[in-house]
Structure formats: structure tokens, C-alpha cells
Amino acid sequence: MDIAVMGAGVLLLLMGTVLLLVAAFREHVLWGLAGLLLPFAIVVFAFRHWDDAKQPFLVFVSGFAVLFTGSLVWG
């Protein structure tokens, strides 16, 4: 059961990342490339363009929360 929770967290994290990258590429190609290639650039994008990235960022953060919760229960 704990691995299923962690798997759900990973899926939410992946989905949030993809949605953030789509939003970044919609804003500008360089934002999208930065999100792909530079660590934490996608988080900077989310804060600088909060109106466009609010929902994907919340999916991203909830994925971290679910993954962290599953790892606490499993460990």
C-alpha cells in the first residue's frame, strides 16, 4: 500500500512537471528550454508567471507531499 502511495506521488510530480513545462514553452521557448536543462528554473518560472503556472505548480507540490508522506509511512 505504501508503494502505491509513493507511486501516486511520483505520477503527480511527473504530471505537474509536464504541465509546468508546457506552460513555460507557451510563455517563451527559452523558458521551456531552461525548464528542461537548468535545475530549479521551472520553479523560478512558476513564481515569476504565477497566473499561468499556479495550477501546474500546485499539482507539482502535491506530488512531492504525497511522495514524502508515502516514504514516511514506508520507512
C-alpha positions in Angstrom: 0.0 0.0 0.0 2.8 2.4 0.8 4.5 1.8 -2.5 1.1 2.6 -4.2 1.0 5.9 -2.4 4.6 6.7 -3.4 3.7 5.7 -7.0 0.8 8.1 -6.9 3.1 10.8 -5.7 5.6 10.2 -8.5 2.8 10.3 -11.0 1.5 13.6 -9.6 5.0 15.0 -9.6 5.6 13.9 -13.2 2.2 15.4 -14.3 3.0 18.7 -12.6 6.4 18.9 -14.2 5.0 18.2 -17.7 2.2 20.8 -17.2 4.8 23.4 -15.9 7.0 22.7 -19.0 4.0 23.2 -21.3 3.2 26.5 -19.6 6.9 27.5 -19.8 7.1 26.7 -23.6 3.8 28.6 -24.1 5.4 31.7 -22.5 8.6 31.6 -24.5 10.9 28.9 -26.0 13.8 29.9 -23.8 11.7 29.4 -20.6 10.8 25.9 -21.8 14.4 25.1 -22.6 15.6 26.5 -19.3 13.0 24.3 -17.5 14.3 21.3 -19.3 18.0 22.0 -18.9 18.6 24.0 -15.7 17.9 22.8 -12.2 15.1 24.8 -10.4 14.4 27.0 -13.5 10.9 25.6 -13.6 10.3 26.7 -10.0 11.6 30.2 -10.9 9.3 30.2 -13.9 6.3 29.3 -11.6 6.9 32.2 -9.3 7.6 34.7 -12.0 4.5 33.7 -14.0 2.2 32.7 -11.2 -1.1 33.3 -13.1 -0.1 30.8 -15.8 1.7 28.3 -13.6 -0.4 28.3 -10.4 -2.4 25.1 -11.1 0.5 23.0 -12.5 2.7 24.1 -9.6 0.2 23.1 -7.1 0.0 19.6 -8.8 3.8 19.5 -8.6 3.9 20.4 -4.9 1.1 18.0 -4.1 3.1 15.2 -5.8 6.0 16.0 -3.5 3.7 15.9 -0.5 2.2 12.6 -1.4 5.6 11.1 -2.2 7.1 12.4 1.1 4.1 11.0 3.1 4.4 7.6 1.4 8.1 7.5 2.2 7.5 8.3 5.9 4.9 5.6 6.2 7.1 3.1 4.3 10.3 3.9 6.3 
